[in-house]
Amino acid sequence: MRKEYDFSESVASPYAKLQKKQVTIRLGVDVIAYFKQLSTETGTPYQRLINLYLQDCARKERKPKIVWESLSEEV
């Protein structure tokens, strides 16, 4: 092994953009259960399935339909 290496002519990796970034996200237990079940059916890790689904949503520019349910005002 050399003491020093010359990286002056190195270039950035073209695959750097394709890398993944670890994040912490809170998902409902029902969502996790759904993807874990789908994982056993397909043989694909559930985290990969979630990533594939979110990639598809991003590519198609899908926006979530949010409906807020009001709580019962019974006392």
mmCIF file of the N, C-alpha and C atoms, coordinates in Angstrom:
data_MODEL
# 
_entry.id   MODEL 
# 
loop_
_atom_site.group_PDB 
_atom_site.id 
_atom_site.type_symbol 
_atom_site.label_atom_id 
_atom_site.label_alt_id 
_atom_site.label_comp_id 
_atom_site.label_asym_id 
_atom_site.label_entity_id 
_atom_site.label_seq_id 
_atom_site.pdbx_PDB_ins_code 
_atom_site.Cartn_x 
_atom_site.Cartn_y 
_atom_site.Cartn_z 
_atom_site.occupancy 
_atom_site.B_iso_or_equiv 
_atom_site.pdbx_formal_charge 
_atom_site.auth_seq_id 
_atom_site.auth_comp_id 
_atom_site.auth_asym_id 
_atom_site.auth_atom_id 
_atom_site.pdbx_PDB_model_num 
ATOM 1   N N  . MET A 1 1  ? 0.840   -1.180  0.000   1.00 0.00 ? 1  MET A N  1 
ATOM 2   C CA . MET A 1 1  ? 0.000   0.000   0.000   1.00 0.00 ? 1  MET A CA 1 
ATOM 3   C C  . MET A 1 1  ? 0.886   1.245   0.000   1.00 0.00 ? 1  MET A C  1 
ATOM 4   N N  . ARG A 1 2  ? 0.519   2.216   -0.790  1.00 0.00 ? 2  ARG A N  1 
ATOM 5   C CA . ARG A 1 2  ? 1.300   3.445   -0.883  1.00 0.00 ? 2  ARG A CA 1 
ATOM 6   C C  . ARG A 1 2  ? 1.044   4.347   0.316   1.00 0.00 ? 2  ARG A C  1 
ATOM 7   N N  . LYS A 1 3  ? 2.022   5.190   0.583   1.00 0.00 ? 3  LYS A N  1 
ATOM 8   C CA . LYS A 1 3  ? 1.840   6.177   1.651   1.00 0.00 ? 3  LYS A CA 1 
ATOM 9   C C  . LYS A 1 3  ? 0.867   7.263   1.211   1.00 0.00 ? 3  LYS A C  1 
ATOM 10  N N  . GLU A 1 4  ? 0.939   7.633   -0.055  1.00 0.00 ? 4  GLU A N  1 
ATOM 11  C CA . GLU A 1 4  ? 0.073   8.686   -0.590  1.00 0.00 ? 4  GLU A CA 1 
ATOM 12  C C  . GLU A 1 4  ? -0.461  8.277   -1.956  1.00 0.00 ? 4  GLU A C  1 
ATOM 13  N N  . TYR A 1 5  ? -1.657  8.754   -2.267  1.00 0.00 ? 5  TYR A N  1 
ATOM 14  C CA . TYR A 1 5  ? -2.269  8.497   -3.568  1.00 0.00 ? 5  TYR A CA 1 
ATOM 15  C C  . TYR A 1 5  ? -2.586  9.825   -4.225  1.00 0.00 ? 5  TYR A C  1 
ATOM 16  N N  . ASP A 1 6  ? -2.522  9.854   -5.554  1.00 0.00 ? 6  ASP A N  1 
ATOM 17  C CA . ASP A 1 6  ? -2.799  11.069  -6.314  1.00 0.00 ? 6  ASP A CA 1 
ATOM 18  C C  . ASP A 1 6  ? -4.220  11.004  -6.861  1.00 0.00 ? 6  ASP A C  1 
ATOM 19  N N  . PHE A 1 7  ? -5.116  11.821  -6.317  1.00 0.00 ? 7  PHE A N  1 
ATOM 20  C CA . PHE A 1 7  ? -6.504  11.870  -6.768  1.00 0.00 ? 7  PHE A CA 1 
ATOM 21  C C  . PHE A 1 7  ? -6.786  13.123  -7.594  1.00 0.00 ? 7  PHE A C  1 
ATOM 22  N N  . SER A 1 8  ? -5.751  13.780  -8.064  1.00 0.00 ? 8  SER A N  1 
ATOM 23  C CA . SER A 1 8  ? -5.926  15.048  -8.781  1.00 0.00 ? 8  SER A CA 1 
ATOM 24  C C  . SER A 1 8  ? -6.706  14.888  -10.085 1.00 0.00 ? 8  SER A C  1 
ATOM 25  N N  . GLU A 1 9  ? -6.664  13.711  -10.697 1.00 0.00 ? 9  GLU A N  1 
ATOM 26  C CA . GLU A 1 9  ? -7.390  13.501  -11.954 1.00 0.00 ? 9  GLU A CA 1 
ATOM 27  C C  . GLU A 1 9  ? -8.642  12.641  -11.776 1.00 0.00 ? 9  GLU A C  1 
ATOM 28  N N  . SER A 1 10 ? -9.089  12.506  -10.553 1.00 0.00 ? 10 SER A N  1 
ATOM 29  C CA . SER A 1 10 ? -10.274 11.685  -10.297 1.00 0.00 ? 10 SER A CA 1 
ATOM 30  C C  . SER A 1 10 ? -11.543 12.429  -10.720 1.00 0.00 ? 10 SER A C  1 
ATOM 31  N N  . VAL A 1 11 ? -12.576 11.686  -10.976 1.00 0.00 ? 11 VAL A N  1 
ATOM 32  C CA . VAL A 1 11 ? -13.867 12.268  -11.357 1.00 0.00 ? 11 VAL A CA 1 
ATOM 33  C C  . VAL A 1 11 ? -14.934 11.769  -10.388 1.00 0.00 ? 11 VAL A C  1 
ATOM 34  N N  . ALA A 1 12 ? -15.981 12.549  -10.262 1.00 0.00 ? 12 ALA A N  1 
ATOM 35  C CA . ALA A 1 12 ? -17.082 12.167  -9.376  1.00 0.00 ? 12 ALA A CA 1 
ATOM 36  C C  . ALA A 1 12 ? -17.808 10.949  -9.940  1.00 0.00 ? 12 ALA A C  1 
ATOM 37  N N  . SER A 1 13 ? -18.324 10.129  -9.059  1.00 0.00 ? 13 SER A N  1 
ATOM 38  C CA . SER A 1 13 ? -19.052 8.934   -9.473  1.00 0.00 ? 13 SER A CA 1 
ATOM 39  C C  . SER A 1 13 ? -20.366 9.317   -10.150 1.00 0.00 ? 13 SER A C  1 
ATOM 40  N N  . PRO A 1 14 ? -20.646 8.754   -11.335 1.00 0.00 ? 14 PRO A N  1 
ATOM 41  C CA . PRO A 1 14 ? -21.924 9.048   -11.991 1.00 0.00 ? 14 PRO A CA 1 
ATOM 42  C C  . PRO A 1 14 ? -23.093 8.375   -11.270 1.00 0.00 ? 14 PRO A C  1 
ATOM 43  N N  . TYR A 1 15 ? -22.784 7.474   -10.353 1.00 0.00 ? 15 TYR A N  1 
ATOM 44  C CA . TYR A 1 15 ? -23.820 6.750   -9.632  1.00 0.00 ? 15 TYR A CA 1 
ATOM 45  C C  . TYR A 1 15 ? -24.172 7.404   -8.298  1.00 0.00 ? 15 TYR A C  1 
ATOM 46  N N  . ALA A 1 16 ? -23.514 8.495   -7.962  1.00 0.00 ? 16 ALA A N  1 
ATOM 47  C CA . ALA A 1 16 ? -23.749 9.155   -6.681  1.00 0.00 ? 16 ALA A CA 1 
ATOM 48  C C  . ALA A 1 16 ? -25.205 9.583   -6.518  1.00 0.00 ? 16 ALA A C  1 
ATOM 49  N N  . LYS A 1 17 ? -25.853 10.027  -7.613  1.00 0.00 ? 17 LYS A N  1 
ATOM 50  C CA . LYS A 1 17 ? -27.248 10.468  -7.539  1.00 0.00 ? 17 LYS A CA 1 
ATOM 51  C C  . LYS A 1 17 ? -28.200 9.304   -7.266  1.00 0.00 ? 17 LYS A C  1 
ATOM 52  N N  . LEU A 1 18 ? -27.775 8.111   -7.611  1.00 0.00 ? 18 LEU A N  1 
ATOM 53  C CA . LEU A 1 18 ? -28.641 6.946   -7.464  1.00 0.00 ? 18 LEU A CA 1 
ATOM 54  C C  . LEU A 1 18 ? -28.608 6.350   -6.061  1.00 0.00 ? 18 LEU A C  1 
ATOM 55  N N  . GLN A 1 19 ? -27.732 6.861   -5.222  1.00 0.00 ? 19 GLN A N  1 
ATOM 56  C CA . GLN A 1 19 ? -27.613 6.324   -3.883  1.00 0.00 ? 19 GLN A CA 1 
ATOM 57  C C  . GLN A 1 19 ? -28.838 6.672   -3.057  1.00 0.00 ? 19 GLN A C  1 
ATOM 58  N N  . LYS A 1 20 ? -29.017 5.913   -2.000  1.00 0.00 ? 20 LYS A N  1 
ATOM 59  C CA . LYS A 1 20 ? -30.146 6.145   -1.112  1.00 0.00 ? 20 LYS A CA 1 
ATOM 60  C C  . LYS A 1 20 ? -29.673 6.861   0.140   1.00 0.00 ? 20 LYS A C  1 
ATOM 61  N N  . LYS A 1 21 ? -30.575 7.552   0.788   1.00 0.00 ? 21 LYS A N  1 
ATOM 62  C CA . LYS A 1 21 ? -30.272 8.259   2.022   1.00 0.00 ? 21 LYS A CA 1 
ATOM 63  C C  . LYS A 1 21 ? -31.162 7.693   3.125   1.00 0.00 ? 21 LYS A C  1 
ATOM 64  N N  . GLN A 1 22 ? -30.554 7.385   4.230   1.00 0.00 ? 22 GLN A N  1 
ATOM 65  C CA . GLN A 1 22 ? -31.316 6.847   5.353   1.00 0.00 ? 22 GLN A CA 1 
ATOM 66  C C  . GLN A 1 22 ? -32.043 7.980   6.060   1.00 0.00 ? 22 GLN A C  1 
ATOM 67  N N  . VAL A 1 23 ? -33.340 7.764   6.316   1.00 0.00 ? 23 VAL A N  1 
ATOM 68  C CA . VAL A 1 23 ? -34.151 8.734   7.053   1.00 0.00 ? 23 VAL A CA 1 
ATOM 69  C C  . VAL A 1 23 ? -34.980 7.982   8.082   1.00 0.00 ? 23 VAL A C  1 
ATOM 70  N N  . THR A 1 24 ? -35.459 8.718   9.044   1.00 0.00 ? 24 THR A N  1 
ATOM 71  C CA . THR A 1 24 ? -36.374 8.143   10.026  1.00 0.00 ? 24 THR A CA 1 
ATOM 72  C C  . THR A 1 24 ? -37.762 8.642   9.683   1.00 0.00 ? 24 THR A C  1 
ATOM 73  N N  . ILE A 1 25 ? -38.712 7.722   9.584   1.00 0.00 ? 25 ILE A N  1 
ATOM 74  C CA . ILE A 1 25 ? -40.079 8.085   9.229   1.00 0.00 ? 25 ILE A CA 1 
ATOM 75  C C  . ILE A 1 25 ? -41.024 7.234   10.075  1.00 0.00 ? 25 ILE A C  1 
ATOM 76  N N  . ARG A 1 26 ? -42.075 7.840   10.517  1.00 0.00 ? 26 ARG A N  1 
ATOM 77  C CA . ARG A 1 26 ? -43.070 7.111   11.318  1.00 0.00 ? 26 ARG A CA 1 
ATOM 78  C C  . ARG A 1 26 ? -44.218 6.709   10.408  1.00 0.00 ? 26 ARG A C  1 
ATOM 79  N N  . LEU A 1 27 ? -44.450 5.404   10.323  1.00 0.00 ? 27 LEU A N  1 
ATOM 80  C CA . LEU A 1 27 ? -45.530 4.871   9.502   1.00 0.00 ? 27 LEU A CA 1 
ATOM 81  C C  . LEU A 1 27 ? -46.515 4.149   10.407  1.00 0.00 ? 27 LEU A C  1 
ATOM 82  N N  . GLY A 1 28 ? -47.768 4.140   10.006  1.00 0.00 ? 28 GLY A N  1 
ATOM 83  C CA . GLY A 1 28 ? -48.785 3.433   10.769  1.00 0.00 ? 28 GLY A CA 1 
ATOM 84  C C  . GLY A 1 28 ? -48.526 1.925   10.743  1.00 0.00 ? 28 GLY A C  1 
ATOM 85  N N  . VAL A 1 29 ? -48.916 1.248   11.818  1.00 0.00 ? 29 VAL A N  1 
ATOM 86  C CA . VAL A 1 29 ? -48.703 -0.198  11.885  1.00 0.00 ? 29 VAL A CA 1 
ATOM 87  C C  . VAL A 1 29 ? -49.453 -0.918  10.772  1.00 0.00 ? 29 VAL A C  1 
ATOM 88  N N  . ASP A 1 30 ? -50.595 -0.356  10.358  1.00 0.00 ? 30 ASP A N  1 
ATOM 89  C CA . ASP A 1 30 ? -51.349 -0.973  9.270   1.00 0.00 ? 30 ASP A CA 1 
ATOM 90  C C  . ASP A 1 30 ? -50.601 -0.858  7.944   1.00 0.00 ? 30 ASP A C  1 
ATOM 91  N N  . VAL A 1 31 ? -49.894 0.248   7.741   1.00 0.00 ? 31 VAL A N  1 
ATOM 92  C CA . VAL A 1 31 ? -49.115 0.441   6.519   1.00 0.00 ? 31 VAL A CA 1 
ATOM 93  C C  . VAL A 1 31 ? -47.955 -0.552  6.488   1.00 0.00 ? 31 VAL A C  1 
ATOM 94  N N  . ILE A 1 32 ? -47.261 -0.682  7.600   1.00 0.00 ? 32 ILE A N  1 
ATOM 95  C CA . ILE A 1 32 ? -46.135 -1.614  7.681   1.00 0.00 ? 32 ILE A CA 1 
ATOM 96  C C  . ILE A 1 32 ? -46.623 -3.043  7.475   1.00 0.00 ? 32 ILE A C  1 
ATOM 97  N N  . ALA A 1 33 ? -47.730 -3.388  8.098   1.00 0.00 ? 33 ALA A N  1 
ATOM 98  C CA . ALA A 1 33 ? -48.284 -4.745  7.948   1.00 0.00 ? 33 ALA A CA 1 
ATOM 99  C C  . ALA A 1 33 ? -48.639 -5.030  6.488   1.00 0.00 ? 33 ALA A C  1 
ATOM 100 N N  . TYR A 1 34 ? -49.210 -4.039  5.818   1.00 0.00 ? 34 TYR A N  1 
ATOM 101 C CA . TYR A 1 34 ? -49.574 -4.210  4.410   1.00 0.00 ? 34 TYR A CA 1 
ATOM 102 C C  . TYR A 1 34 ? -48.345 -4.520  3.563   1.00 0.00 ? 34 TYR A C  1 
ATOM 103 N N  . PHE A 1 35 ? -47.309 -3.706  3.711   1.00 0.00 ? 35 PHE A N  1 
ATOM 104 C CA . PHE A 1 35 ? -46.116 -3.903  2.902   1.00 0.00 ? 35 PHE A CA 1 
ATOM 105 C C  . PHE A 1 35 ? -45.351 -5.162  3.299   1.00 0.00 ? 35 PHE A C  1 
ATOM 106 N N  . LYS A 1 36 ? -45.398 -5.542  4.567   1.00 0.00 ? 36 LYS A N  1 
ATOM 107 C CA . LYS A 1 36 ? -44.748 -6.795  4.971   1.00 0.00 ? 36 LYS A CA 1 
ATOM 108 C C  . LYS A 1 36 ? -45.481 -7.994  4.365   1.00 0.00 ? 36 LYS A C  1 
ATOM 109 N N  . GLN A 1 37 ? -46.803 -7.938  4.324   1.00 0.00 ? 37 GLN A N  1 
ATOM 110 C CA . GLN A 1 37 ? -47.584 -9.006  3.698   1.00 0.00 ? 37 GLN A CA 1 
ATOM 111 C C  . GLN A 1 37 ? -47.269 -9.074  2.210   1.00 0.00 ? 37 GLN A C  1 
ATOM 112 N N  . LEU A 1 38 ? -47.223 -7.926  1.566   1.00 0.00 ? 38 LEU A N  1 
ATOM 113 C CA . LEU A 1 38 ? -46.881 -7.855  0.150   1.00 0.00 ? 38 LEU A CA 1 
ATOM 114 C C  . LEU A 1 38 ? -45.463 -8.383  -0.079  1.00 0.00 ? 38 LEU A C  1 
ATOM 115 N N  . SER A 1 39 ? -44.604 -8.140  0.881   1.00 0.00 ? 39 SER A N  1 
ATOM 116 C CA . SER A 1 39 ? -43.222 -8.615  0.809   1.00 0.00 ? 39 SER A CA 1 
ATOM 117 C C  . SER A 1 39 ? -43.149 -10.139 0.791   1.00 0.00 ? 39 SER A C  1 
ATOM 118 N N  . THR A 1 40 ? -43.948 -10.780 1.625   1.00 0.00 ? 40 THR A N  1 
ATOM 119 C CA . THR A 1 40 ? -43.941 -12.249 1.650   1.00 0.00 ? 40 THR A CA 1 
ATOM 120 C C  . THR A 1 40 ? -44.521 -12.823 0.365   1.00 0.00 ? 40 THR A C  1 
ATOM 121 N N  . GLU A 1 41 ? -45.478 -12.126 -0.229  1.00 0.00 ? 41 GLU A N  1 
ATOM 122 C CA . GLU A 1 41 ? -46.075 -12.588 -1.484  1.00 0.00 ? 41 GLU A CA 1 
ATOM 123 C C  . GLU A 1 41 ? -45.120 -12.446 -2.664  1.00 0.00 ? 41 GLU A C  1 
ATOM 124 N N  . THR A 1 42 ? -44.334 -11.355 -2.664  1.00 0.00 ? 42 THR A N  1 
ATOM 125 C CA . THR A 1 42 ? -43.494 -11.055 -3.821  1.00 0.00 ? 42 THR A CA 1 
ATOM 126 C C  . THR A 1 42 ? -42.037 -11.480 -3.647  1.00 0.00 ? 42 THR A C  1 
ATOM 127 N N  . GLY A 1 43 ? -41.618 -11.691 -2.402  1.00 0.00 ? 43 GLY A N  1 
ATOM 128 C CA . GLY A 1 43 ? -40.220 -12.029 -2.146  1.00 0.00 ? 43 GLY A CA 1 
ATOM 129 C C  . GLY A 1 43 ? -39.303 -10.818 -2.212  1.00 0.00 ? 43 GLY A C  1 
ATOM 130 N N  . THR A 1 44 ? -39.892 -9.626  -2.183  1.00 0.00 ? 44 THR A N  1 
ATOM 131 C CA . THR A 1 44 ? -39.133 -8.378  -2.217  1.00 0.00 ? 44 THR A CA 1 
ATOM 132 C C  . THR A 1 44 ? -39.167 -7.758  -0.820  1.00 0.00 ? 44 THR A C  1 
ATOM 133 N N  . PRO A 1 45 ? -38.041 -7.295  -0.301  1.00 0.00 ? 45 PRO A N  1 
ATOM 134 C CA . PRO A 1 45 ? -38.034 -6.679  1.030   1.00 0.00 ? 45 PRO A CA 1 
ATOM 135 C C  . PRO A 1 45 ? -39.056 -5.537  1.129   1.00 0.00 ? 45 PRO A C  1 
ATOM 136 N N  . TYR A 1 46 ? -39.731 -5.458  2.265   1.00 0.00 ? 46 TYR A N  1 
ATOM 137 C CA . TYR A 1 46 ? -40.821 -4.489  2.397   1.00 0.00 ? 46 TYR A CA 1 
ATOM 138 C C  . TYR A 1 46 ? -40.333 -3.043  2.280   1.00 0.00 ? 46 TYR A C  1 
ATOM 139 N N  . GLN A 1 47 ? -39.122 -2.743  2.743   1.00 0.00 ? 47 GLN A N  1 
ATOM 140 C CA . GLN A 1 47 ? -38.626 -1.374  2.621   1.00 0.00 ? 47 GLN A CA 1 
ATOM 141 C C  . GLN A 1 47 ? -38.403 -1.015  1.158   1.00 0.00 ? 47 GLN A C  1 
ATOM 142 N N  . ARG A 1 48 ? -37.989 -1.970  0.368   1.00 0.00 ? 48 ARG A N  1 
ATOM 143 C CA . ARG A 1 48 ? -37.819 -1.738  -1.078  1.00 0.00 ? 48 ARG A CA 1 
ATOM 144 C C  . ARG A 1 48 ? -39.172 -1.497  -1.723  1.00 0.00 ? 48 ARG A C  1 
ATOM 145 N N  . LEU A 1 49 ? -40.198 -2.236  -1.299  1.00 0.00 ? 49 LEU A N  1 
ATOM 146 C CA . LEU A 1 49 ? -41.537 -2.031  -1.847  1.00 0.00 ? 49 LEU A CA 1 
ATOM 147 C C  . LEU A 1 49 ? -42.056 -0.631  -1.533  1.00 0.00 ? 49 LEU A C  1 
ATOM 148 N N  . ILE A 1 50 ? -41.827 -0.182  -0.309  1.00 0.00 ? 50 ILE A N  1 
ATOM 149 C CA . ILE A 1 50 ? -42.257 1.166   0.069   1.00 0.00 ? 50 ILE A CA 1 
ATOM 150 C C  . ILE A 1 50 ? -41.526 2.189   -0.791  1.00 0.00 ? 50 ILE A C  1 
ATOM 151 N N  . ASN A 1 51 ? -40.218 2.000   -0.979  1.00 0.00 ? 51 ASN A N  1 
ATOM 152 C CA . ASN A 1 51 ? -39.433 2.919   -1.807  1.00 0.00 ? 51 ASN A CA 1 
ATOM 153 C C  . ASN A 1 51 ? -39.940 2.921   -3.251  1.00 0.00 ? 51 ASN A C  1 
ATOM 154 N N  . LEU A 1 52 ? -40.213 1.748   -3.799  1.00 0.00 ? 52 LEU A N  1 
ATOM 155 C CA . LEU A 1 52 ? -40.719 1.662   -5.172  1.00 0.00 ? 52 LEU A CA 1 
ATOM 156 C C  . LEU A 1 52 ? -42.058 2.378   -5.313  1.00 0.00 ? 52 LEU A C  1 
ATOM 157 N N  . TYR A 1 53 ? -42.930 2.215   -4.327  1.00 0.00 ? 53 TYR A N  1 
ATOM 158 C CA . TYR A 1 53 ? -44.235 2.871   -4.362  1.00 0.00 ? 53 TYR A CA 1 
ATOM 159 C C  . TYR A 1 53 ? -44.075 4.391   -4.314  1.00 0.00 ? 53 TYR A C  1 
ATOM 160 N N  . LEU A 1 54 ? -43.219 4.874   -3.421  1.00 0.00 ? 54 LEU A N  1 
ATOM 161 C CA . LEU A 1 54 ? -43.017 6.316   -3.310  1.00 0.00 ? 54 LEU A CA 1 
ATOM 162 C C  . LEU A 1 54 ? -42.342 6.887   -4.564  1.00 0.00 ? 54 LEU A C  1 
ATOM 163 N N  . GLN A 1 55 ? -41.429 6.120   -5.168  1.00 0.00 ? 55 GLN A N  1 
ATOM 164 C CA . GLN A 1 55 ? -40.819 6.555   -6.426  1.00 0.00 ? 55 GLN A CA 1 
ATOM 165 C C  . GLN A 1 55 ? -41.877 6.702   -7.515  1.00 0.00 ? 55 GLN A C  1 
ATOM 166 N N  . ASP A 1 56 ? -42.792 5.741   -7.580  1.00 0.00 ? 56 ASP A N  1 
ATOM 167 C CA . ASP A 1 56 ? -43.860 5.786   -8.572  1.00 0.00 ? 56 ASP A CA 1 
ATOM 168 C C  . ASP A 1 56 ? -44.738 7.019   -8.356  1.00 0.00 ? 56 ASP A C  1 
ATOM 169 N N  . CYS A 1 57 ? -45.062 7.307   -7.103  1.00 0.00 ? 57 CYS A N  1 
ATOM 170 C CA . CYS A 1 57 ? -45.870 8.493   -6.800  1.00 0.00 ? 57 CYS A CA 1 
ATOM 171 C C  . CYS A 1 57 ? -45.137 9.766   -7.208  1.00 0.00 ? 57 CYS A C  1 
ATOM 172 N N  . ALA A 1 58 ? -43.841 9.823   -6.925  1.00 0.00 ? 58 ALA A N  1 
ATOM 173 C CA . ALA A 1 58 ? -43.061 11.018  -7.259  1.00 0.00 ? 58 ALA A CA 1 
ATOM 174 C C  . ALA A 1 58 ? -42.964 11.208  -8.773  1.00 0.00 ? 58 ALA A C  1 
ATOM 175 N N  . ARG A 1 59 ? -42.733 10.128  -9.501  1.00 0.00 ? 59 ARG A N  1 
ATOM 176 C CA . ARG A 1 59 ? -42.620 10.227  -10.965 1.00 0.00 ? 59 ARG A CA 1 
ATOM 177 C C  . ARG A 1 59 ? -43.923 10.701  -11.600 1.00 0.00 ? 59 ARG A C  1 
ATOM 178 N N  . LYS A 1 60 ? -45.036 10.216  -11.071 1.00 0.00 ? 60 LYS A N  1 
ATOM 179 C CA . LYS A 1 60 ? -46.342 10.577  -11.621 1.00 0.00 ? 60 LYS A CA 1 
ATOM 180 C C  . LYS A 1 60 ? -46.911 11.841  -10.983 1.00 0.00 ? 60 LYS A C  1 
ATOM 181 N N  . GLU A 1 61 ? -46.126 12.439  -10.078 1.00 0.00 ? 61 GLU A N  1 
ATOM 182 C CA . GLU A 1 61 ? -46.518 13.664  -9.379  1.00 0.00 ? 61 GLU A CA 1 
ATOM 183 C C  . GLU A 1 61 ? -47.887 13.538  -8.712  1.00 0.00 ? 61 GLU A C  1 
ATOM 184 N N  . ARG A 1 62 ? -48.110 12.397  -8.101  1.00 0.00 ? 62 ARG A N  1 
ATOM 185 C CA . ARG A 1 62 ? -49.374 12.189  -7.390  1.00 0.00 ? 62 ARG A CA 1 
ATOM 186 C C  . ARG A 1 62 ? -49.376 13.016  -6.115  1.00 0.00 ? 62 ARG A C  1 
ATOM 187 N N  . LYS A 1 63 ? -50.518 13.554  -5.814  1.00 0.00 ? 63 LYS A N  1 
ATOM 188 C CA . LYS A 1 63 ? -50.683 14.318  -4.579  1.00 0.00 ? 63 LYS A CA 1 
ATOM 189 C C  . LYS A 1 63 ? -51.716 13.586  -3.723  1.00 0.00 ? 63 LYS A C  1 
ATOM 190 N N  . PRO A 1 64 ? -51.461 13.482  -2.438  1.00 0.00 ? 64 PRO A N  1 
ATOM 191 C CA . PRO A 1 64 ? -52.418 12.762  -1.591  1.00 0.00 ? 64 PRO A CA 1 
ATOM 192 C C  . PRO A 1 64 ? -53.715 13.543  -1.429  1.00 0.00 ? 64 PRO A C  1 
ATOM 193 N N  . LYS A 1 65 ? -54.794 12.803  -1.363  1.00 0.00 ? 65 LYS A N  1 
ATOM 194 C CA . LYS A 1 65 ? -56.091 13.411  -1.096  1.00 0.00 ? 65 LYS A CA 1 
ATOM 195 C C  . LYS A 1 65 ? -56.280 13.329  0.420   1.00 0.00 ? 65 LYS A C  1 
ATOM 196 N N  . ILE A 1 66 ? -56.247 14.463  1.050   1.00 0.00 ? 66 ILE A N  1 
ATOM 197 C CA . ILE A 1 66 ? -56.329 14.508  2.510   1.00 0.00 ? 66 ILE A CA 1 
ATOM 198 C C  . ILE A 1 66 ? -57.737 14.925  2.917   1.00 0.00 ? 66 ILE A C  1 
ATOM 199 N N  . VAL A 1 67 ? -58.369 14.088  3.704   1.00 0.00 ? 67 VAL A N  1 
ATOM 200 C CA . VAL A 1 67 ? -59.700 14.378  4.232   1.00 0.00 ? 67 VAL A CA 1 
ATOM 201 C C  . VAL A 1 67 ? -59.600 14.327  5.745   1.00 0.00 ? 67 VAL A C  1 
ATOM 202 N N  . TRP A 1 68 ? -59.773 15.452  6.359   1.00 0.00 ? 68 TRP A N  1 
ATOM 203 C CA . TRP A 1 68 ? -59.725 15.513  7.817   1.00 0.00 ? 68 TRP A CA 1 
ATOM 204 C C  . TRP A 1 68 ? -61.096 15.180  8.367   1.00 0.00 ? 68 TRP A C  1 
ATOM 205 N N  . GLU A 1 69 ? -61.094 14.199  9.242   1.00 0.00 ? 69 GLU A N  1 
ATOM 206 C CA . GLU A 1 69 ? -62.355 13.817  9.878   1.00 0.00 ? 69 GLU A CA 1 
ATOM 207 C C  . GLU A 1 69 ? -62.462 14.562  11.195  1.00 0.00 ? 69 GLU A C  1 
ATOM 208 N N  . SER A 1 70 ? -63.598 15.203  11.404  1.00 0.00 ? 70 SER A N  1 
ATOM 209 C CA . SER A 1 70 ? -63.766 15.930  12.655  1.00 0.00 ? 70 SER A CA 1 
ATOM 210 C C  . SER A 1 70 ? -64.117 14.943  13.756  1.00 0.00 ? 70 SER A C  1 
ATOM 211 N N  . LEU A 1 71 ? -63.642 15.246  14.944  1.00 0.00 ? 71 LEU A N  1 
ATOM 212 C CA . LEU A 1 71 ? -63.953 14.416  16.099  1.00 0.00 ? 71 LEU A CA 1 
ATOM 213 C C  . LEU A 1 71 ? -65.382 14.690  16.544  1.00 0.00 ? 71 LEU A C  1 
ATOM 214 N N  . SER A 1 72 ? -65.991 13.683  17.088  1.00 0.00 ? 72 SER A N  1 
ATOM 215 C CA . SER A 1 72 ? -67.351 13.827  17.603  1.00 0.00 ? 72 SER A CA 1 
ATOM 216 C C  . SER A 1 72 ? -67.353 14.877  18.706  1.00 0.00 ? 72 SER A C  1 
ATOM 217 N N  . GLU A 1 73 ? -68.334 15.742  18.685  1.00 0.00 ? 73 GLU A N  1 
ATOM 218 C CA . GLU A 1 73 ? -68.423 16.798  19.705  1.00 0.00 ? 73 GLU A CA 1 
ATOM 219 C C  . GLU A 1 73 ? -69.335 16.401  20.835  1.00 0.00 ? 73 GLU A C  1 
ATOM 220 N N  . GLU A 1 74 ? -69.534 15.100  21.006  1.00 0.00 ? 74 GLU A N  1 
ATOM 221 C CA . GLU A 1 74 ? -70.393 14.630  22.094  1.00 0.00 ? 74 GLU A CA 1 
ATOM 222 C C  . GLU A 1 74 ? -69.683 14.810  23.413  1.00 0.00 ? 74 GLU A C  1 
ATOM 223 N N  . VAL A 1 75 ? -70.416 15.198  24.433  1.00 0.00 ? 75 VAL A N  1 
ATOM 224 C CA . VAL A 1 75 ? -69.838 15.407  25.762  1.00 0.00 ? 75 VAL A CA 1 
ATOM 225 C C  . VAL A 1 75 ? -70.440 14.448  26.735  1.00 0.00 ? 75 VAL A C  1 
# 
